[in-house]
């Protein structure tokens, strides 16, 4: 069916293809993890600004409303982090 030389050549080609695919998978995983990190960083930046804006209005809105808004923002931020984790996992 196949000679030893043909089988050896075929095996060498398969090993080479496997190595190339492995490298491509590592690059893809790296890009994927970087995208996830960037997404989370963006969420954190947006919510940091919202927390800062809320802090500036603390005296205007009163302590009770501030605490309620703060807790709402915290929950929304955590939910977005969870959604991001679910989207990328």
Buried (B, 14 or more C-beta within 10 A) or exposed (E): EEEEEEEEEEEEEEEEEEEEEEEEEEEEEEEEEEEBEEBBEEBEEEBEEBBEEBEEEBEEEEEEEBEEBBEEBEEEBEEBBEEBEEEEE
